[in-house]
Amino acid sequence: MSASFLSILLACVLVFWALGAYNRLVRLRGHVARSLQALVQQWQAQAQAVGVRLEQYAQGRETESQWASLDDDALRWRPLTLSARQFLACLAVLQAKPQQIAALDDLSSVRAARDIFEANWQLLLNTQEDLAGESVPPDLQVLWAQHEPLAAERLRDYNQSVRAYMQAIHQFPALLLAWVFGFGATGELG
């Protein structure tokens, strides 16, 4: 075999390897973006459902037996309502970029807003019953419970896809392709 044939063969192997590695990075990045969008949609549905239900309570559309008004307990319910709105606003930022890897700042904002939203929910659940009945109406508890398992599953899927993607962009020699083609880092959501 001549040296030129070996160099052509080596160049072909490198090109095909680079093409395969690039396609793998694109596939992993796409999976991260799709799993994030699925998670965002699930969290949006949960926050919107809770927000709508709280608004219905606040407007007094419920019967007397199920909290005719939240006026008496506004201090207890208002933080959950406001944190749901903040959480939805942070999710809207991620929703606006459907096929992009989420920036670490955007993920930090979502993580913080989600933590506040869940903390306000837990605070409300831990409130003692009063003379009017339960601190959280059963239908709102059911509404939360319907969304939470699917959200947890989608969160696990997202975090797994992020780990696979981050591992791929940090492996040599794919690290070089990631650097050349701008495959940026992203983070997990806790």
N, C-alpha and C positions, 0 to 999 in steps of 0.2 A: 504494500500500500504506500502510496506517495504521501508526502507531508500535506499537500494541498487537499487531498481527499480527506485526510484525518481532520484538518482544520474546518473543512466544510461540514463534516459529520458532527464535530464538536459544536459548531455554530448552530446547526439544526437542532441538536439536543438542547442547547441553551435556550433557543427561541421557543421550542415546544414546552420546555420546563417553565419558562417565564410566562407563557400564555396560560398554561395550566394553573400556575400559582396565582396569576392575576384573576383568572376566572373564579378560583376558589375564594379569593378575597372579596370579589364582587358579590358572589353568592352569599357569603357570610354577612357582609354589610347589608345586603337586601333582607336577609332573615332578621337581623337586628331591627331594621326599620319597620318591617311588617309586624314583628312581635311587639314592638313599642306602640305601634298604632292600635293593635288589638287591645293592649293594656290600657292605653289612653281612652279608647272608646268605652271599655268596661268601667273605668273609674269615672268617666263623664256620666255614664248612665246612672251609676250609683249616686254621685253627688247631685245630679239633676233630680233624681227621684226623691232623695231626701229633702232637697230644697223646695221642690213643688209641694211635697207633703207638709212641710213646715209652713209654707205660705198658706196652704189650705187651713191649717190649724189657726194661723194668725188671723185669717179673715173670718174665722168663726163659722166655717161651713159644716163643722161636725156637730153632732147631736150633743146635748148636755151631758150625756153619760161618757162622752169621749172628748173631753176638753173643748168646750164651746169656744174658748178664746185663750190665747197665750198671753194676754195683757198682764195677768197677775204674775206670770212666770217669765217675763221678757228677759230678765237678767240671766236666767238659766238657759234659755233657748237661743238668745241672740248670738252668742259666740259660735254656736254650731252653724247657724245660718250664714254668718259672715265668713267663717272659715270655709264653708262649702263654696261660696262665691269666689274666694281667693284661690281655692284649689282649682275650680273650673277655669279661672283666668290663666293660671299657670299651665294647665293642660291645653288650653287654646293655643299657646305658643308652640307646643310640640305638635299639635294637630295641623298647624299652618305649614309645617315642613314634612310632608308625609314620606318622602323617600330619602330623607337625609339622616345621617347619624346625629343624634342629639348632642348638643354642646354640653360640656360638664356644668356650666353655670345654669343652663335650663334645667338639667336634671337635679341640681342642688335645690333650685327653687321649687320644683315639683315635690321633691322629697320632703322639704321643710313644710310646704303647704299640706301635704298628705299627713305628716306627723301631727300638725296642729288640728286638722280635721278629725283624725282618729282620736286625739287627746280630748277634744271637745265632746266627741261622741261618748267616750268612756266616762268623762266627767258627768255627763248627763245620765248615763246608765247607773252610775254610782250614787246619784242623788236619791235620798230617801223618799219613800212615798209620803204624800201628805194627805190631808183630809179629802181632797178631791179625787184621790185614787193613785194610780201608778205614776211614777215620774216620767216614764216614756210609754206612750200608748202602744199596745201590742202590735197594731198594724205597721207602725214605724219600725219596730224591732224585727218583724217578719220581712219588711222591705229591705232592711240592712242585711239580714241573714241570707236573703236570696242572692244578693250581689257579691257578697264577700268570698265564697268559695271559688267562684269563677275568676274573680280578680286575683286571688292568691295563686291560682293555677297559671294565669297569664303572666303574673309577676315572675314566677319560677321559670317559665319559658323564656321570658325576656332576659333574665339574669343568666340563664344557661347560654343563650345565643351571644350575649355580650362576652362571657368568659371564652367561648370558642373563637370569637372574632379577635379579641384582645390577644389571645394566645397566638393566633395566626399572624397578626401584624408584628409581633415581637420575636418571631422565629427567624433566624438567619437561614437562608438568604432572602426569604420573603419580606424581611424587614426592609431590604433595599427597594423592593417594588412598592411597598407601602409608603415609603418616604418619597419615591419618585412620583407616584400617582396620587399622593395626598390622601391616603387612607388614615383619617384622624382617629384619635382615641375617643372612647366614650366610657361611661361608667354604669355600674349596676345601680338599681334602685332597691333600697332596703325595706 
